[in-house]
Amino acid sequence: MPGISAQGLKKPLGEDFEFVNYLIENDLKLDARKLVWSPEYIETDSLVFVRGWVEYQLKELERARDLFAAVPQESAFYPKALFYGTAVSAHLGDYDSPVQRLEQYSGPYAELKGVQLAGLALLRDDPEAFRSAARAFSYSDYALCAAEQEFDKIYKSRYESRQKSPLLAAAASALVPGLGKIYAGKTGEGISSLLLIGATGAITAEHWIKDGISDWKTILPGLITAVLYIGNIYGSYMSVSIYNTDLKNAQNTAVLYNVHIPLRSVFK
């Protein structure tokens, strides 16, 4: 009988492969999942990959990662499983385990391998590993060129350009109130701090001259000025720290995007 194998009445997925893709493309992903997890199919590497692909489409990333990792190297689906599995692992915050699998790969997608290794290096904050991986960049493959240029930009910003210093911001605001905020890119807040501390300082000085240092009219604005001054120093330090953290988070988001997006063009 057609479709009968050594495993009884089970059949290979190949007969329904295109139908699974049809279900996915028509947003019937749950139906595709039900189909590929049906016990009617022979367990093959292609079935493992397609199951991973369906879970990936459903954004079940942990299940997709594990299924992609289970596709053997001799499978025709291995390259796609490897590179999509790397992207999924990165999105799950695992920047280390995909590196060994990528380094063992010696197939035709050498430049894509370099791009993903470079992205993982940036996510791990490993500039030496980035420089090693970036040797594979050709800047000529339209599918990878944008990612390569973005990674170079992030590398230069993070490791070759001078970063804003929280300590310098604090020192600047200690010297001139608000100057550290301006250095952090918050010009409005910096000017407001300067005007406010200047105003309370002027009131303190005026009462000091008129009423003496021990009068409450001097002490109260003096205390307010001191609190504002110290807060201005601390706020400047934190503003630059937050700026640096936000910048790094934005860069990491761009890295994750560029580790993933080129795959759509490479594996059409």
N, C-alpha and C positions, 0 to 999 in steps of 0.2 A: 504493500500500500504506500502511496506517496506520503512523505513526511514521517514515516515510521523509522525509528532509529534504534540503536542499541539501548537507548534509554526509554524504550517503550513507545508511547504515542506522542512523546515530546517532539517539538520541531525547532529548527534553528530560527533565531530572530530575523535573519536576513529576509524572510518572507514578509515581515511586517515593519521593516526598518523605515521605509519611506512613509508608512502610515503613522508611525510614532512622530516623525518630523512634521507631518501634516497636522497632527493634533497640537504639537507645541506651537507651530506657526499660527494656528487659529485660536490660540489662548485656551486650549483644552488640556492644560498641563496635568490636571488631576486625573483626567481620563488616560493620558499618556502614562502617568505613574501606575495607575491600576493595571494597565496593559503590560508594562515591562516587568512588573513584579508578579505577574501571573505564573503559576507553576507549570504552565504548558510549554515553556521554552527550555531548550537545552542550555545548561550553564556554560557560557563561553566568554572569552575576553570582550567580544563585541557587546554582549548583554551587560557585562559589568560596566563598560564605558557608557552605554546608553542609559543605564540606570543612574549613573553619576551625572550625566548630562541633564536628565529630567529633574533630578534633585537640585542641580545648579539653577535651572530655569525657575524652579519653585523657591529659590533663595534659601534652600536648606543646605547652608554652606558646609557645615560639619560633615553631614552625610555625603555630600558631593566630594569633599576633599578625600574622605576615606575610600570612596569608590574609585576615584581617579587614581589614587595611590595603589590600588589593587590591580590595575591594568598592567600586565606583564610587558617587559621591554620588547619582546618579539612580536607584539601585537601591532597591527597597522594603525591602531588607535592610540598607540603609546605617546607619540609626540603631542597630540592635542590634549591627551589626559595629563601629561607632564606639565605643559605650560599653563593650562587652565587650572590645574591643581596648585601650581605655584601662586597664581593670582589669588585663588581662594584662600590659601594658607596665609598670604600676606594680609588679606582683608580680615582674617581672624586673629591677626596679631602675632602669627608665627613667622618670624623672619629668619630662623636658623635652619630648621629641618629641610626646607626645599633646596638649600644651597648644595648639599651633597648630591642630591638626585640630579640637579642641573649640571654640576661639574662632571658627573659620570656620563652625561649625554654627549654623543659624538656624531649626531646625525646632521642633516642638511640645514637645520635652523640655527646655525652658529651665531648669527648676529642677534636673533631674538633671544637666544641664551644669554648673550652679553648684556642685552638690555635688561632682562629680568634680574640677572646677578647684580648689575649696577643699581637697580632700584632697591633690591634687598640690602645692598651695602649702605645706601643712603638711609634707609629705615633703621639700620643697626648703628648708624653713626660711625661707619668704618671707611674713612677716606682712602686708605691704602687699597682696600678691596674694590672700592669704586674705580680707582685709577687702573687697576688690573683688568676689571671687566670692561671698562670703556675703550680698551684697545680694540675691541670688536666693532666699534661704531664706524660705519662708513658714511653716514649722513646722505646716502644716495637712495636708500629704499624708502619709497613714499610711505609705506606702512609703519616704519620705525623712526623716520627722520624727526618727526615732531617730539617723540618721546626722548630721543637722544639729545636734542637741543634743550629740552626742558630740564633733563637731568644735569647737563653741563651747567646750565644757569643756576640750578639749586646748589650744585657743588661749589661753584665760584662764590655764590652768596654766603654759603655756610662756612667754607674753609679758606677762602682766599681774600674775602673782603673783611674789613674791620667791623666786628659786631658792636652794637651799642652796649655800653657798660653801665650796669645799675649803680656801681660805686661812683663812677664819674657823674652820673645824674644826681646822686645824693650830695656829692661834693659841690657841684654847681649850684644846687639849691641852698646849700649852707652858705655859699658865698653871696649869691643873689637869689632871694626867694622867688620860686617859680621858674628859674632858669632850667632846672632839671626836667620839669614838665615840658617845657618847650623843646628840649633836647629829645624827649621821648615822643615828640610829635603832637603833643596836646597843647597847642599854642594858647587857646582860649583859657584853659585851666591855669596855665602858667602865668598869664597876664592877670587873671583874677586873684591868684595867690599873691602876686607881687603887690597889687593894689590893696588887698585886704590886710596883709601883714604890714604894709607901709602905713596904712591908715591907723591901725591899732597901735603901731609903734610910735607914730606921731602923737597920738593922744596920750600915750604913756609918757613920752618925753615932755609934753606940755605940762602935765600935772606934776611931774617930777620937779620941773623948774618952779612951778607956782606953789605947789603944796608940800613938796618934800617927798623923799623916797618911802617913808613909812605911812603916808596917808593912803586910805583905802581907794581914793580916786586914782592913785598911781598904781597901787598893788593889783587891783582888779584888771584894768586893761593890760598891765604888764604880764599877768598870768595868762590872759587870753592870747597875747602876742607870743608868749613862749610856747603855748600849746600849738598854736597855728604854725609857728616856725618849725618845731620838731615834726609836726604832722606833714608839713610841706617837704621836709627832707625824706621822711619815710615814704610818703606818697610818690615822690620822684623815683626813689629806688624801686618801689613796687611797679610803677608805671613802665619802666624799662624792662623789668623782669617779665611782666605780663606781655609786653610787646614782643620780646624775644620768644616767649612760649607760644604766643599766637602765630608768630611768623613760622616757627618750626612746625606747628600743627598744620598750618596751611600748606607748607612745603610737603609734609608727609601725605596729606590728602592728594596733592598733585602727583606725587610719586605713585601712590596706589592706583590712581586713575590711569597713569601712563604705563603701569605694569600690565594693566588689564585691557584697555581699549584697543591697542594694536592687534590683539588676538583676533578681533572680528574681521580685520582685513587679511591677516595672514592665513587664517583657517576659514575661508569663505564657504 
